[in-house]
Amino acid sequence: MTWNPKKYNEFTSEREQPFFDLISHIDYKPNMKVPDLGCGTGALTAVLADRLSNATVLGIDSSREMLEKAR
């Protein structure tokens, strides 16, 4: 299936709420390594990296279109 980043971003608020719900439960420790599986456009991966200072955050997605948008 081909993903369309523009269409994906039309539903930002619906997709973001579960993300914020989940990250509120992270027990942060310095120098964490955090994979973001299915990172999409990488927008929330960047938020995660900002919130977890000194963590290594890696976005992974199977969609070439999404990864191109994430750059």
Distance bins in CASP14 RR format, pairs under 12 A and 6 or more apart:
PFRMAT RR
TARGET T0000
AUTHOR 0000-0000-0000
RMODE 2
METHOD distances of the structure
MODEL  1
1 7 0 0 0 0 0 1 0 0 0 0 0
1 8 0 0 0 0 0 1 0 0 0 0 0
1 62 0 0 0 0 1 0 0 0 0 0 0
1 63 0 0 0 0 1 0 0 0 0 0 0
1 64 0 0 0 0 0 1 0 0 0 0 0
1 65 0 0 0 0 0 1 0 0 0 0 0
1 66 0 0 0 0 0 1 0 0 0 0 0
2 8 0 0 0 0 0 1 0 0 0 0 0
2 62 0 0 0 0 0 1 0 0 0 0 0
2 63 1 0 0 1 0 0 0 0 0 0 0
2 64 0 0 0 0 1 0 0 0 0 0 0
2 65 1 0 0 1 0 0 0 0 0 0 0
2 66 0 0 0 0 1 0 0 0 0 0 0
2 68 0 0 0 0 0 1 0 0 0 0 0
3 9 0 0 0 0 0 1 0 0 0 0 0
3 38 0 0 0 0 0 1 0 0 0 0 0
3 39 0 0 0 0 0 1 0 0 0 0 0
3 40 1 0 0 1 0 0 0 0 0 0 0
3 41 0 0 0 0 1 0 0 0 0 0 0
3 61 0 0 0 0 1 0 0 0 0 0 0
3 62 0 0 0 0 1 0 0 0 0 0 0
3 63 1 0 1 0 0 0 0 0 0 0 0
3 64 0 0 0 0 1 0 0 0 0 0 0
3 65 1 0 1 0 0 0 0 0 0 0 0
3 66 1 0 1 0 0 0 0 0 0 0 0
3 67 0 0 0 0 1 0 0 0 0 0 0
3 68 0 0 0 0 0 1 0 0 0 0 0
3 69 0 0 0 0 1 0 0 0 0 0 0
3 70 0 0 0 0 0 1 0 0 0 0 0
4 10 0 0 0 0 1 0 0 0 0 0 0
4 11 0 0 0 0 0 1 0 0 0 0 0
4 40 0 0 0 0 0 1 0 0 0 0 0
4 41 0 0 0 0 0 1 0 0 0 0 0
4 63 0 0 0 0 1 0 0 0 0 0 0
4 65 1 0 0 1 0 0 0 0 0 0 0
4 66 0 0 0 0 1 0 0 0 0 0 0
4 68 0 0 0 0 0 1 0 0 0 0 0
4 69 0 0 0 0 1 0 0 0 0 0 0
5 11 0 0 0 0 0 1 0 0 0 0 0
5 12 0 0 0 0 0 1 0 0 0 0 0
5 39 0 0 0 0 0 1 0 0 0 0 0
5 40 1 0 0 1 0 0 0 0 0 0 0
5 41 1 0 1 0 0 0 0 0 0 0 0
5 42 0 0 0 0 1 0 0 0 0 0 0
5 43 0 0 0 0 1 0 0 0 0 0 0
5 61 0 0 0 0 0 1 0 0 0 0 0
5 63 0 0 0 0 1 0 0 0 0 0 0
5 64 0 0 0 0 0 1 0 0 0 0 0
5 65 1 0 1 0 0 0 0 0 0 0 0
5 66 1 0 1 0 0 0 0 0 0 0 0
5 67 0 0 0 0 1 0 0 0 0 0 0
5 68 1 0 0 1 0 0 0 0 0 0 0
5 69 1 1 0 0 0 0 0 0 0 0 0
5 70 0 0 0 0 1 0 0 0 0 0 0
5 71 0 0 0 0 0 1 0 0 0 0 0
6 12 0 0 0 0 0 1 0 0 0 0 0
6 41 0 0 0 0 1 0 0 0 0 0 0
6 65 0 0 0 0 1 0 0 0 0 0 0
6 66 0 0 0 0 0 1 0 0 0 0 0
6 69 0 0 0 0 1 0 0 0 0 0 0
7 15 0 0 0 0 0 1 0 0 0 0 0
7 41 0 0 0 0 0 1 0 0 0 0 0
7 65 0 0 0 0 0 1 0 0 0 0 0
7 66 0 0 0 0 0 1 0 0 0 0 0
7 69 0 0 0 0 0 1 0 0 0 0 0
8 14 0 0 0 0 0 1 0 0 0 0 0
8 15 1 0 0 1 0 0 0 0 0 0 0
8 16 0 0 0 0 0 1 0 0 0 0 0
8 38 0 0 0 0 0 1 0 0 0 0 0
8 39 0 0 0 0 0 1 0 0 0 0 0
8 40 1 0 0 1 0 0 0 0 0 0 0
8 41 1 0 0 1 0 0 0 0 0 0 0
8 42 0 0 0 0 0 1 0 0 0 0 0
8 43 0 0 0 0 1 0 0 0 0 0 0
8 44 0 0 0 0 0 1 0 0 0 0 0
8 61 0 0 0 0 0 1 0 0 0 0 0
8 63 0 0 0 0 1 0 0 0 0 0 0
8 65 0 0 0 0 1 0 0 0 0 0 0
8 66 1 0 0 1 0 0 0 0 0 0 0
8 69 0 0 0 0 1 0 0 0 0 0 0
8 70 0 0 0 0 0 1 0 0 0 0 0
9 15 0 0 0 0 1 0 0 0 0 0 0
9 16 0 0 0 0 0 1 0 0 0 0 0
9 40 0 0 0 0 1 0 0 0 0 0 0
9 41 1 0 0 1 0 0 0 0 0 0 0
9 42 0 0 0 0 0 1 0 0 0 0 0
9 43 0 0 0 0 1 0 0 0 0 0 0
9 44 0 0 0 0 0 1 0 0 0 0 0
9 66 0 0 0 0 0 1 0 0 0 0 0
9 69 0 0 0 0 1 0 0 0 0 0 0
9 70 0 0 0 0 0 1 0 0 0 0 0
10 41 0 0 0 0 0 1 0 0 0 0 0
11 17 0 0 0 0 0 1 0 0 0 0 0
11 41 0 0 0 0 0 1 0 0 0 0 0
12 19 0 0 0 0 0 1 0 0 0 0 0
12 20 0 0 0 0 0 1 0 0 0 0 0
12 40 0 0 0 0 0 1 0 0 0 0 0
12 41 0 0 0 0 1 0 0 0 0 0 0
12 42 0 0 0 0 0 1 0 0 0 0 0
12 43 1 0 0 1 0 0 0 0 0 0 0
12 44 0 0 0 0 1 0 0 0 0 0 0
12 47 0 0 0 0 0 1 0 0 0 0 0
13 19 0 0 0 0 0 1 0 0 0 0 0
13 20 0 0 0 0 0 1 0 0 0 0 0
15 21 0 0 0 0 0 1 0 0 0 0 0
15 22 0 0 0 0 0 1 0 0 0 0 0
15 38 0 0 0 0 0 1 0 0 0 0 0
15 39 0 0 0 0 0 1 0 0 0 0 0
15 40 0 0 0 0 1 0 0 0 0 0 0
15 41 0 0 0 0 0 1 0 0 0 0 0
15 42 0 0 0 0 0 1 0 0 0 0 0
15 43 0 0 0 0 1 0 0 0 0 0 0
15 44 0 0 0 0 1 0 0 0 0 0 0
16 22 0 0 0 0 0 1 0 0 0 0 0
16 23 0 0 0 0 0 1 0 0 0 0 0
16 40 0 0 0 0 0 1 0 0 0 0 0
16 41 0 0 0 0 0 1 0 0 0 0 0
16 42 0 0 0 0 0 1 0 0 0 0 0
16 43 0 0 0 0 1 0 0 0 0 0 0
16 44 1 0 0 1 0 0 0 0 0 0 0
16 47 0 0 0 0 1 0 0 0 0 0 0
16 48 0 0 0 0 0 1 0 0 0 0 0
17 23 0 0 0 0 0 1 0 0 0 0 0
17 24 0 0 0 0 0 1 0 0 0 0 0
17 44 0 0 0 0 0 1 0 0 0 0 0
18 24 0 0 0 0 0 1 0 0 0 0 0
18 25 0 0 0 0 0 1 0 0 0 0 0
18 44 0 0 0 0 0 1 0 0 0 0 0
19 25 0 0 0 0 0 1 0 0 0 0 0
19 26 0 0 0 0 0 1 0 0 0 0 0
19 36 0 0 0 0 1 0 0 0 0 0 0
19 38 0 0 0 0 0 1 0 0 0 0 0
19 39 0 0 0 0 0 1 0 0 0 0 0
19 40 0 0 0 0 0 1 0 0 0 0 0
19 42 0 0 0 0 0 1 0 0 0 0 0
19 43 0 0 0 0 1 0 0 0 0 0 0
19 44 1 0 1 0 0 0 0 0 0 0 0
19 45 0 0 0 0 1 0 0 0 0 0 0
19 46 0 0 0 0 0 1 0 0 0 0 0
19 47 1 0 0 1 0 0 0 0 0 0 0
19 48 0 0 0 0 1 0 0 0 0 0 0
19 51 0 0 0 0 0 1 0 0 0 0 0
20 26 0 0 0 0 0 1 0 0 0 0 0
20 44 0 0 0 0 1 0 0 0 0 0 0
20 47 0 0 0 0 1 0 0 0 0 0 0
20 48 0 0 0 0 0 1 0 0 0 0 0
20 51 0 0 0 0 1 0 0 0 0 0 0
22 34 0 0 0 0 0 1 0 0 0 0 0
22 36 0 0 0 0 0 1 0 0 0 0 0
22 44 0 0 0 0 0 1 0 0 0 0 0
22 47 0 0 0 0 0 1 0 0 0 0 0
22 48 0 0 0 0 1 0 0 0 0 0 0
22 51 0 0 0 0 0 1 0 0 0 0 0
23 32 0 0 0 0 0 1 0 0 0 0 0
23 34 0 0 0 0 1 0 0 0 0 0 0
23 36 0 0 0 0 0 1 0 0 0 0 0
23 44 0 0 0 0 1 0 0 0 0 0 0
23 45 0 0 0 0 0 1 0 0 0 0 0
23 47 0 0 0 0 1 0 0 0 0 0 0
23 48 1 0 0 1 0 0 0 0 0 0 0
23 49 0 0 0 0 0 1 0 0 0 0 0
23 50 0 0 0 0 0 1 0 0 0 0 0
23 51 1 0 0 1 0 0 0 0 0 0 0
23 52 0 0 0 0 1 0 0 0 0 0 0
23 55 0 0 0 0 0 1 0 0 0 0 0
23 57 0 0 0 0 0 1 0 0 0 0 0
24 48 0 0 0 0 0 1 0 0 0 0 0
24 51 0 0 0 0 1 0 0 0 0 0 0
26 32 0 0 0 0 1 0 0 0 0 0 0
26 34 0 0 0 0 1 0 0 0 0 0 0
26 48 0 0 0 0 1 0 0 0 0 0 0
26 51 0 0 0 0 1 0 0 0 0 0 0
26 52 1 0 0 1 0 0 0 0 0 0 0
26 55 0 0 0 0 1 0 0 0 0 0 0
26 57 0 0 0 0 0 1 0 0 0 0 0
27 34 0 0 0 0 0 1 0 0 0 0 0
27 52 0 0 0 0 0 1 0 0 0 0 0
28 34 0 0 0 0 1 0 0 0 0 0 0
28 48 0 0 0 0 0 1 0 0 0 0 0
28 51 0 0 0 0 1 0 0 0 0 0 0
28 52 1 0 1 0 0 0 0 0 0 0 0
28 53 0 0 0 0 1 0 0 0 0 0 0
28 54 0 0 0 0 1 0 0 0 0 0 0
28 55 1 0 0 1 0 0 0 0 0 0 0
29 52 0 0 0 0 1 0 0 0 0 0 0
29 53 0 0 0 0 0 1 0 0 0 0 0
29 54 0 0 0 0 1 0 0 0 0 0 0
29 55 0 0 0 0 1 0 0 0 0 0 0
30 52 0 0 0 0 1 0 0 0 0 0 0
30 53 0 0 0 0 1 0 0 0 0 0 0
30 54 1 0 1 0 0 0 0 0 0 0 0
30 55 1 0 0 1 0 0 0 0 0 0 0
30 56 0 0 0 0 0 1 0 0 0 0 0
31 52 0 0 0 0 1 0 0 0 0 0 0
31 53 0 0 0 0 0 1 0 0 0 0 0
31 54 1 0 1 0 0 0 0 0 0 0 0
31 55 1 0 0 1 0 0 0 0 0 0 0
31 56 1 0 0 1 0 0 0 0 0 0 0
31 57 0 0 0 0 0 1 0 0 0 0 0
32 48 0 0 0 0 0 1 0 0 0 0 0
32 49 0 0 0 0 0 1 0 0 0 0 0
32 51 0 0 0 0 0 1 0 0 0 0 0
32 52 1 0 0 1 0 0 0 0 0 0 0
32 53 0 0 0 0 1 0 0 0 0 0 0
32 54 1 0 0 1 0 0 0 0 0 0 0
32 55 1 0 1 0 0 0 0 0 0 0 0
32 56 1 0 0 1 0 0 0 0 0 0 0
32 57 0 0 0 0 1 0 0 0 0 0 0
32 58 0 0 0 0 0 1 0 0 0 0 0
33 49 0 0 0 0 0 1 0 0 0 0 0
33 52 0 0 0 0 0 1 0 0 0 0 0
33 54 0 0 0 0 0 1 0 0 0 0 0
33 55 1 0 0 1 0 0 0 0 0 0 0
33 56 1 0 1 0 0 0 0 0 0 0 0
33 57 0 0 0 0 1 0 0 0 0 0 0
33 58 1 0 0 1 0 0 0 0 0 0 0
33 59 0 0 0 0 0 1 0 0 0 0 0
34 44 0 0 0 0 0 1 0 0 0 0 0
34 45 0 0 0 0 1 0 0 0 0 0 0
34 47 0 0 0 0 0 1 0 0 0 0 0
34 48 1 0 0 1 0 0 0 0 0 0 0
34 49 0 0 0 0 1 0 0 0 0 0 0
34 51 0 0 0 0 0 1 0 0 0 0 0
34 52 1 0 0 1 0 0 0 0 0 0 0
34 53 0 0 0 0 0 1 0 0 0 0 0
34 54 0 0 0 0 0 1 0 0 0 0 0
34 55 1 0 1 0 0 0 0 0 0 0 0
34 56 1 0 0 1 0 0 0 0 0 0 0
34 57 1 0 1 0 0 0 0 0 0 0 0
34 58 1 0 0 1 0 0 0 0 0 0 0
34 59 0 0 0 0 1 0 0 0 0 0 0
34 60 0 0 0 0 0 1 0 0 0 0 0
35 45 0 0 0 0 1 0 0 0 0 0 0
35 48 0 0 0 0 0 1 0 0 0 0 0
35 49 0 0 0 0 0 1 0 0 0 0 0
35 55 0 0 0 0 0 1 0 0 0 0 0
35 56 0 0 0 0 1 0 0 0 0 0 0
35 57 1 0 0 1 0 0 0 0 0 0 0
35 58 1 0 1 0 0 0 0 0 0 0 0
35 59 1 0 0 1 0 0 0 0 0 0 0
35 60 1 0 1 0 0 0 0 0 0 0 0
35 61 0 0 0 0 0 1 0 0 0 0 0
36 42 1 0 0 1 0 0 0 0 0 0 0
36 43 0 0 0 0 0 1 0 0 0 0 0
36 44 1 0 0 1 0 0 0 0 0 0 0
36 45 1 0 1 0 0 0 0 0 0 0 0
36 46 0 0 0 0 1 0 0 0 0 0 0
36 47 0 0 0 0 1 0 0 0 0 0 0
36 48 1 0 0 1 0 0 0 0 0 0 0
36 49 0 0 0 0 1 0 0 0 0 0 0
36 52 0 0 0 0 0 1 0 0 0 0 0
36 55 0 0 0 0 0 1 0 0 0 0 0
36 56 0 0 0 0 0 1 0 0 0 0 0
36 57 1 0 0 1 0 0 0 0 0 0 0
36 58 1 0 0 1 0 0 0 0 0 0 0
36 59 1 0 1 0 0 0 0 0 0 0 0
36 60 1 0 0 1 0 0 0 0 0 0 0
36 61 0 0 0 0 1 0 0 0 0 0 0
36 66 0 0 0 0 0 1 0 0 0 0 0
36 67 0 0 0 0 0 1 0 0 0 0 0
36 70 0 0 0 0 0 1 0 0 0 0 0
37 44 0 0 0 0 0 1 0 0 0 0 0
37 45 0 0 0 0 0 1 0 0 0 0 0
37 48 0 0 0 0 0 1 0 0 0 0 0
37 57 0 0 0 0 0 1 0 0 0 0 0
37 58 0 0 0 0 1 0 0 0 0 0 0
37 59 1 0 0 1 0 0 0 0 0 0 0
37 60 1 0 1 0 0 0 0 0 0 0 0
37 61 0 0 0 0 1 0 0 0 0 0 0
37 62 0 0 0 0 1 0 0 0 0 0 0
38 44 0 0 0 0 1 0 0 0 0 0 0
38 45 0 0 0 0 1 0 0 0 0 0 0
38 58 0 0 0 0 0 1 0 0 0 0 0
38 59 1 0 0 1 0 0 0 0 0 0 0
38 60 1 0 0 1 0 0 0 0 0 0 0
38 61 1 0 1 0 0 0 0 0 0 0 0
38 62 1 0 0 1 0 0 0 0 0 0 0
38 63 0 0 0 0 1 0 0 0 0 0 0
38 66 1 0 0 1 0 0 0 0 0 0 0
38 67 0 0 0 0 1 0 0 0 0 0 0
38 70 0 0 0 0 0 1 0 0 0 0 0
39 45 1 0 1 0 0 0 0 0 0 0 0
39 46 0 0 0 0 1 0 0 0 0 0 0
39 47 0 0 0 0 0 1 0 0 0 0 0
39 48 0 0 0 0 1 0 0 0 0 0 0
39 49 0 0 0 0 0 1 0 0 0 0 0
39 57 0 0 0 0 1 0 0 0 0 0 0
39 58 0 0 0 0 1 0 0 0 0 0 0
39 59 1 1 0 0 0 0 0 0 0 0 0
39 60 1 0 0 1 0 0 0 0 0 0 0
39 61 1 0 1 0 0 0 0 0 0 0 0
39 62 0 0 0 0 0 1 0 0 0 0 0
39 63 0 0 0 0 1 0 0 0 0 0 0
39 66 1 0 0 1 0 0 0 0 0 0 0
39 67 0 0 0 0 1 0 0 0 0 0 0
39 69 0 0 0 0 0 1 0 0 0 0 0
39 70 1 0 0 1 0 0 0 0 0 0 0
39 71 0 0 0 0 0 1 0 0 0 0 0
40 46 0 0 0 0 0 1 0 0 0 0 0
40 59 0 0 0 0 1 0 0 0 0 0 0
40 60 0 0 0 0 1 0 0 0 0 0 0
40 61 1 0 1 0 0 0 0 0 0 0 0
40 62 0 0 0 0 1 0 0 0 0 0 0
40 63 1 0 0 1 0 0 0 0 0 0 0
40 64 0 0 0 0 0 1 0 0 0 0 0
40 65 0 0 0 0 1 0 0 0 0 0 0
40 66 1 1 0 0 0 0 0 0 0 0 0
40 67 1 0 0 1 0 0 0 0 0 0 0
40 68 0 0 0 0 0 1 0 0 0 0 0
40 69 1 0 0 1 0 0 0 0 0 0 0
40 70 1 0 0 1 0 0 0 0 0 0 0
40 71 0 0 0 0 0 1 0 0 0 0 0
41 47 0 0 0 0 0 1 0 0 0 0 0
41 59 0 0 0 0 0 1 0 0 0 0 0
41 61 0 0 0 0 1 0 0 0 0 0 0
41 63 0 0 0 0 1 0 0 0 0 0 0
41 65 0 0 0 0 1 0 0 0 0 0 0
41 66 1 0 1 0 0 0 0 0 0 0 0
41 67 0 0 0 0 1 0 0 0 0 0 0
41 68 0 0 0 0 1 0 0 0 0 0 0
41 69 1 0 1 0 0 0 0 0 0 0 0
41 70 1 0 1 0 0 0 0 0 0 0 0
41 71 0 0 0 0 1 0 0 0 0 0 0
42 48 0 0 0 0 1 0 0 0 0 0 0
42 49 0 0 0 0 1 0 0 0 0 0 0
42 57 0 0 0 0 1 0 0 0 0 0 0
42 58 0 0 0 0 0 1 0 0 0 0 0
42 59 1 0 0 1 0 0 0 0 0 0 0
42 60 0 0 0 0 0 1 0 0 0 0 0
42 61 1 0 0 1 0 0 0 0 0 0 0
42 63 0 0 0 0 0 1 0 0 0 0 0
42 66 1 0 0 1 0 0 0 0 0 0 0
42 67 0 0 0 0 1 0 0 0 0 0 0
42 68 0 0 0 0 0 1 0 0 0 0 0
42 69 1 0 0 1 0 0 0 0 0 0 0
42 70 1 0 1 0 0 0 0 0 0 0 0
42 71 0 0 0 0 1 0 0 0 0 0 0
43 49 0 0 0 0 0 1 0 0 0 0 0
43 50 0 0 0 0 0 1 0 0 0 0 0
43 59 0 0 0 0 0 1 0 0 0 0 0
43 61 0 0 0 0 0 1 0 0 0 0 0
43 66 0 0 0 0 0 1 0 0 0 0 0
43 69 0 0 0 0 1 0 0 0 0 0 0
43 70 0 0 0 0 1 0 0 0 0 0 0
44 50 0 0 0 0 0 1 0 0 0 0 0
44 51 0 0 0 0 0 1 0 0 0 0 0
44 57 0 0 0 0 0 1 0 0 0 0 0
44 59 0 0 0 0 1 0 0 0 0 0 0
44 61 0 0 0 0 0 1 0 0 0 0 0
44 66 0 0 0 0 0 1 0 0 0 0 0
44 70 0 0 0 0 0 1 0 0 0 0 0
45 51 0 0 0 0 0 1 0 0 0 0 0
45 52 0 0 0 0 0 1 0 0 0 0 0
45 55 0 0 0 0 0 1 0 0 0 0 0
45 56 0 0 0 0 0 1 0 0 0 0 0
45 57 1 0 1 0 0 0 0 0 0 0 0
45 58 0 0 0 0 1 0 0 0 0 0 0
45 59 1 0 1 0 0 0 0 0 0 0 0
45 60 0 0 0 0 1 0 0 0 0 0 0
45 61 0 0 0 0 1 0 0 0 0 0 0
45 66 0 0 0 0 0 1 0 0 0 0 0
45 67 0 0 0 0 0 1 0 0 0 0 0
45 69 0 0 0 0 0 1 0 0 0 0 0
45 70 1 0 0 1 0 0 0 0 0 0 0
45 71 0 0 0 0 0 1 0 0 0 0 0
46 52 0 0 0 0 0 1 0 0 0 0 0
46 57 0 0 0 0 1 0 0 0 0 0 0
46 59 0 0 0 0 1 0 0 0 0 0 0
46 70 0 0 0 0 1 0 0 0 0 0 0
46 71 0 0 0 0 0 1 0 0 0 0 0
47 57 0 0 0 0 1 0 0 0 0 0 0
48 55 0 0 0 0 1 0 0 0 0 0 0
48 56 0 0 0 0 0 1 0 0 0 0 0
48 57 1 0 1 0 0 0 0 0 0 0 0
48 58 0 0 0 0 0 1 0 0 0 0 0
48 59 0 0 0 0 1 0 0 0 0 0 0
49 55 1 0 0 1 0 0 0 0 0 0 0
49 56 0 0 0 0 1 0 0 0 0 0 0
49 57 1 0 1 0 0 0 0 0 0 0 0
49 58 0 0 0 0 1 0 0 0 0 0 0
49 59 0 0 0 0 1 0 0 0 0 0 0
50 57 0 0 0 0 1 0 0 0 0 0 0
51 57 0 0 0 0 1 0 0 0 0 0 0
52 58 0 0 0 0 0 1 0 0 0 0 0
58 70 0 0 0 0 0 1 0 0 0 0 0
59 66 0 0 0 0 0 1 0 0 0 0 0
59 67 0 0 0 0 1 0 0 0 0 0 0
59 70 1 0 0 1 0 0 0 0 0 0 0
59 71 0 0 0 0 0 1 0 0 0 0 0
60 66 0 0 0 0 0 1 0 0 0 0 0
60 67 0 0 0 0 1 0 0 0 0 0 0
60 70 0 0 0 0 0 1 0 0 0 0 0
61 67 1 0 1 0 0 0 0 0 0 0 0
61 68 0 0 0 0 0 1 0 0 0 0 0
61 69 0 0 0 0 1 0 0 0 0 0 0
61 70 1 0 0 1 0 0 0 0 0 0 0
61 71 0 0 0 0 0 1 0 0 0 0 0
63 69 0 0 0 0 1 0 0 0 0 0 0
63 70 0 0 0 0 1 0 0 0 0 0 0
64 70 0 0 0 0 0 1 0 0 0 0 0
64 71 0 0 0 0 0 1 0 0 0 0 0
65 71 0 0 0 0 0 1 0 0 0 0 0
END
